[in-house]
Amino acid sequence: MRFENRTLGFVINFLLGVAWAVMLIGALTSFLSFYESSILFAVISALIGATPGLLGVLALEYFITDKEKLSELKKQTKLLEKLADQKEG
């Protein structure tokens, strides 16, 4: 994940790591809290506990993909402008 702005890339990667950590902590704490009562209930609880972290990961991955798409579209626009200039000249 390369961003032209190194600071933005660092912040996004840091937040992505935080989101994965929140997902893992939420799943583990939820699972361990209800493990003694029922395994099935503990697994369902772990899935529910992991949901906020997974939503954060999903949102950040969408942002990364959108930024990469924008970067590629800018490159394509520059190339098309060069081709149009060469065709005219």
Helices and strands as residue ranges (DSSP letters): H 6-34, H 39-88
